[in-house]
Amino acid sequence: MLVTAESPSAVASAPLRQAILRHITYSLGTTPDQLTPREAFRAVALAVRDALVERLSPPSSATGRQTPSASITSPWSSSSADP
């Protein structure tokens, strides 16, 4: 299947393409010109994983539950009573 700039597939794939490029640059620390086949696979796998997690995770406001980081308190916080 040929994907052109005007096709719906190209529009839908733009965020995935940006995510792959982001992982090439920041996760793998390389450039698209210097990418090995293994690194290309890794960048695509990371981008697809991110998309799946984002799609399958319910938004925290929809569940009504707090995020774990919001319920964790530090033992050094100022709200703890000193002996």
TIRO-2110 file (N, C-alpha, C; in Angstrom, 1 decimal):
// TIRO-2110
0.8, -1.2, 0.0, N, 1, A
0.0, 0.0, 0.0, CA, 1, A
0.9, 1.2, 0.0, C, 1, A
0.6, 2.1, -0.9, N, 2, A
1.4, 3.4, -1.0, CA, 2, A
0.7, 4.4, -0.1, C, 2, A
1.5, 5.0, 0.8, N, 3, A
1.0, 6.1, 1.7, CA, 3, A
1.6, 7.4, 1.2, C, 3, A
0.6, 8.3, 0.8, N, 4, A
1.0, 9.6, 0.3, CA, 4, A
0.7, 10.6, 1.4, C, 4, A
1.2, 11.8, 1.2, N, 5, A
1.0, 12.9, 2.2, CA, 5, A
-0.5, 13.2, 2.4, C, 5, A
-1.3, 13.0, 1.4, N, 6, A
-2.7, 13.3, 1.4, CA, 6, A
-3.6, 12.2, 2.0, C, 6, A
-3.1, 11.0, 2.1, N, 7, A
-3.9, 9.9, 2.6, CA, 7, A
-4.1, 9.9, 4.1, C, 7, A
-5.3, 9.4, 4.5, N, 8, A
-5.6, 9.3, 6.0, CA, 8, A
-4.5, 8.6, 6.7, C, 8, A
-3.9, 7.6, 6.1, N, 9, A
-2.8, 6.8, 6.8, CA, 9, A
-1.6, 7.7, 7.2, C, 9, A
-1.3, 8.6, 6.3, N, 10, A
-0.2, 9.5, 6.5, CA, 10, A
-0.5, 10.4, 7.7, C, 10, A
-1.7, 10.9, 7.7, N, 11, A
-2.1, 11.8, 8.8, CA, 11, A
-2.1, 11.1, 10.1, C, 11, A
-2.6, 9.8, 10.2, N, 12, A
-2.6, 9.0, 11.4, CA, 12, A
-1.2, 8.6, 11.8, C, 12, A
-0.3, 8.4, 10.9, N, 13, A
1.0, 8.0, 11.2, CA, 13, A
2.0, 9.1, 11.6, C, 13, A
1.6, 10.3, 11.5, N, 14, A
2.5, 11.4, 11.8, CA, 14, A
2.9, 11.4, 13.3, C, 14, A
2.0, 11.2, 14.2, N, 15, A
2.4, 11.2, 15.6, CA, 15, A
3.3, 10.0, 15.9, C, 15, A
3.1, 8.9, 15.3, N, 16, A
3.9, 7.7, 15.5, CA, 16, A
5.3, 8.0, 14.9, C, 16, A
5.4, 8.6, 13.8, N, 17, A
6.7, 9.0, 13.2, CA, 17, A
7.4, 9.9, 14.1, C, 17, A
6.7, 10.9, 14.7, N, 18, A
7.4, 11.8, 15.6, CA, 18, A
7.9, 11.1, 16.8, C, 18, A
7.1, 10.2, 17.3, N, 19, A
7.5, 9.4, 18.5, CA, 19, A
8.7, 8.5, 18.2, C, 19, A
8.8, 7.9, 17.0, N, 20, A
9.9, 7.1, 16.7, CA, 20, A
11.2, 8.0, 16.6, C, 20, A
11.1, 9.2, 15.9, N, 21, A
12.2, 10.1, 15.9, CA, 21, A
12.6, 10.6, 17.2, C, 21, A
11.7, 10.8, 18.1, N, 22, A
12.0, 11.2, 19.5, CA, 22, A
12.8, 10.1, 20.2, C, 22, A
12.4, 8.9, 20.0, N, 23, A
13.1, 7.8, 20.7, CA, 23, A
14.5, 7.6, 20.0, C, 23, A
14.6, 7.8, 18.7, N, 24, A
15.9, 7.7, 18.1, CA, 24, A
16.9, 8.7, 18.7, C, 24, A
16.4, 9.9, 18.9, N, 25, A
17.2, 11.0, 19.4, CA, 25, A
17.5, 10.9, 20.9, C, 25, A
16.4, 10.7, 21.7, N, 26, A
16.6, 10.8, 23.1, CA, 26, A
16.7, 9.5, 23.9, C, 26, A
16.1, 8.4, 23.4, N, 27, A
16.2, 7.1, 24.1, CA, 27, A
17.5, 6.4, 23.6, C, 27, A
17.8, 6.5, 22.3, N, 28, A
18.9, 5.8, 21.8, CA, 28, A
20.1, 6.6, 21.6, C, 28, A
20.0, 7.9, 21.6, N, 29, A
21.1, 8.8, 21.5, CA, 29, A
21.8, 8.8, 20.2, C, 29, A
21.1, 8.6, 19.1, N, 30, A
21.7, 8.6, 17.8, CA, 30, A
20.9, 9.4, 16.8, C, 30, A
21.3, 9.4, 15.5, N, 31, A
20.5, 10.2, 14.5, CA, 31, A
20.0, 9.2, 13.5, C, 31, A
18.9, 9.6, 12.8, N, 32, A
18.4, 8.7, 11.8, CA, 32, A
19.4, 8.2, 10.7, C, 32, A
20.4, 9.0, 10.4, N, 33, A
21.4, 8.7, 9.4, CA, 33, A
22.3, 7.6, 9.9, C, 33, A
22.5, 7.5, 11.2, N, 34, A
23.5, 6.6, 11.8, CA, 34, A
22.8, 5.3, 12.4, C, 34, A
21.5, 5.2, 12.2, N, 35, A
20.7, 4.2, 12.8, CA, 35, A
21.0, 2.8, 12.3, C, 35, A
21.2, 1.8, 13.2, N, 36, A
21.4, 0.4, 12.7, CA, 36, A
20.0, -0.2, 12.7, C, 36, A
19.9, -1.4, 12.0, N, 37, A
18.6, -2.0, 12.0, CA, 37, A
18.1, -2.4, 13.4, C, 37, A
19.0, -2.8, 14.2, N, 38, A
18.5, -3.1, 15.6, CA, 38, A
18.0, -1.9, 16.3, C, 38, A
18.7, -0.7, 16.2, N, 39, A
18.2, 0.5, 16.8, CA, 39, A
16.9, 1.0, 16.2, C, 39, A
16.7, 0.8, 14.9, N, 40, A
15.5, 1.1, 14.3, CA, 40, A
14.3, 0.3, 14.9, C, 40, A
14.6, -1.0, 15.0, N, 41, A
13.5, -1.9, 15.6, CA, 41, A
13.2, -1.4, 17.0, C, 41, A
14.3, -1.1, 17.8, N, 42, A
14.1, -0.6, 19.2, CA, 42, A
13.3, 0.7, 19.2, C, 42, A
13.6, 1.6, 18.4, N, 43, A
12.9, 2.9, 18.4, CA, 43, A
11.4, 2.7, 18.0, C, 43, A
11.1, 1.8, 17.1, N, 44, A
9.7, 1.6, 16.7, CA, 44, A
9.0, 0.8, 17.9, C, 44, A
9.7, -0.1, 18.5, N, 45, A
9.1, -0.9, 19.6, CA, 45, A
8.8, 0.1, 20.8, C, 45, A
9.7, 1.0, 21.1, N, 46, A
9.4, 1.9, 22.2, CA, 46, A
8.2, 2.9, 21.8, C, 46, A
8.2, 3.3, 20.6, N, 47, A
7.1, 4.2, 20.2, CA, 47, A
5.7, 3.5, 20.2, C, 47, A
5.7, 2.3, 19.7, N, 48, A
4.5, 1.5, 19.8, CA, 48, A
4.0, 1.2, 21.2, C, 48, A
5.0, 0.8, 22.0, N, 49, A
4.7, 0.6, 23.4, CA, 49, A
4.1, 1.8, 24.1, C, 49, A
4.7, 3.0, 23.9, N, 50, A
4.2, 4.2, 24.4, CA, 50, A
2.7, 4.5, 24.0, C, 50, A
2.5, 4.2, 22.7, N, 51, A
1.1, 4.5, 22.1, CA, 51, A
0.1, 3.5, 22.8, C, 51, A
0.5, 2.2, 22.9, N, 52, A
-0.4, 1.2, 23.5, CA, 52, A
-0.7, 1.6, 25.0, C, 52, A
0.3, 1.9, 25.7, N, 53, A
0.1, 2.2, 27.1, CA, 53, A
-0.8, 3.5, 27.3, C, 53, A
-0.6, 4.5, 26.4, N, 54, A
-1.4, 5.7, 26.5, CA, 54, A
-2.8, 5.3, 26.1, C, 54, A
-3.0, 4.5, 25.1, N, 55, A
-4.4, 4.1, 24.7, CA, 55, A
-5.1, 3.3, 25.7, C, 55, A
-4.4, 2.3, 26.3, N, 56, A
-5.0, 1.4, 27.2, CA, 56, A
-5.2, 1.9, 28.6, C, 56, A
-4.4, 2.9, 29.0, N, 57, A
-4.5, 3.4, 30.4, CA, 57, A
-5.6, 4.4, 30.5, C, 57, A
-6.5, 4.2, 31.5, N, 58, A
-7.6, 5.2, 31.6, CA, 58, A
-7.0, 6.5, 32.2, C, 58, A
-7.6, 7.6, 31.9, N, 59, A
-7.1, 8.8, 32.5, CA, 59, A
-7.4, 8.8, 34.0, C, 59, A
-6.5, 9.4, 34.8, N, 60, A
-6.7, 9.3, 36.2, CA, 60, A
-7.9, 10.0, 36.7, C, 60, A
-8.4, 11.0, 36.0, N, 61, A
-9.6, 11.7, 36.4, CA, 61, A
-10.8, 10.9, 36.2, C, 61, A
-10.8, 10.0, 35.2, N, 62, A
-12.0, 9.1, 34.9, CA, 62, A
-12.2, 8.1, 35.9, C, 62, A
-11.1, 7.6, 36.6, N, 63, A
-11.2, 6.5, 37.5, CA, 63, A
-11.5, 7.0, 38.9, C, 63, A
-11.3, 8.3, 39.2, N, 64, A
-11.5, 8.9, 40.5, CA, 64, A
-10.5, 8.5, 41.5, C, 64, A
-9.5, 7.8, 41.1, N, 65, A
-8.4, 7.4, 42.1, CA, 65, A
-7.2, 8.3, 41.9, C, 65, A
-6.5, 8.5, 43.0, N, 66, A
-5.3, 9.3, 43.0, CA, 66, A
-4.2, 8.5, 42.3, C, 66, A
-3.2, 9.2, 41.7, N, 67, A
-2.1, 8.5, 41.2, CA, 67, A
-1.2, 8.1, 42.4, C, 67, A
-0.4, 7.0, 42.2, N, 68, A
0.4, 6.5, 43.3, CA, 68, A
1.3, 7.6, 43.9, C, 68, A
1.9, 8.4, 43.0, N, 69, A
2.8, 9.4, 43.5, CA, 69, A
2.1, 10.5, 44.4, C, 69, A
0.8, 10.7, 44.2, N, 70, A
0.1, 11.7, 45.0, CA, 70, A
-0.1, 11.2, 46.4, C, 70, A
-0.2, 9.8, 46.6, N, 71, A
-0.5, 9.3, 47.9, CA, 71, A
0.8, 9.0, 48.7, C, 71, A
1.9, 9.0, 48.1, N, 72, A
3.2, 8.7, 48.8, CA, 72, A
3.7, 10.0, 49.5, C, 72, A
4.0, 9.8, 50.8, N, 73, A
4.5, 10.9, 51.6, CA, 73, A
6.0, 10.6, 51.9, C, 73, A
6.8, 11.6, 52.0, N, 74, A
8.2, 11.5, 52.3, CA, 74, A
8.3, 11.5, 53.9, C, 74, A
9.2, 10.7, 54.4, N, 75, A
9.4, 10.7, 55.8, CA, 75, A
10.1, 12.0, 56.3, C, 75, A
10.6, 12.8, 55.4, N, 76, A
11.2, 14.0, 55.7, CA, 76, A
10.3, 15.2, 55.4, C, 76, A
9.1, 15.0, 55.2, N, 77, A
8.2, 16.1, 54.9, CA, 77, A
7.9, 16.9, 56.2, C, 77, A
7.5, 18.2, 56.0, N, 78, A
7.3, 19.0, 57.2, CA, 78, A
6.1, 18.7, 58.0, C, 78, A
5.2, 17.9, 57.4, N, 79, A
4.0, 17.5, 58.1, CA, 79, A
4.2, 16.5, 59.2, C, 79, A
5.3, 15.8, 59.2, N, 80, A
5.5, 14.8, 60.2, CA, 80, A
5.9, 15.4, 61.5, C, 80, A
5.5, 14.8, 62.6, N, 81, A
5.7, 15.4, 63.9, CA, 81, A
7.1, 15.0, 64.4, C, 81, A
7.8, 16.0, 65.0, N, 82, A
9.2, 15.7, 65.5, CA, 82, A
9.1, 15.1, 66.9, C, 82, A
9.9, 14.2, 67.3, N, 83, A
9.8, 13.6, 68.7, CA, 83, A
10.3, 14.5, 69.7, C, 83, A
END
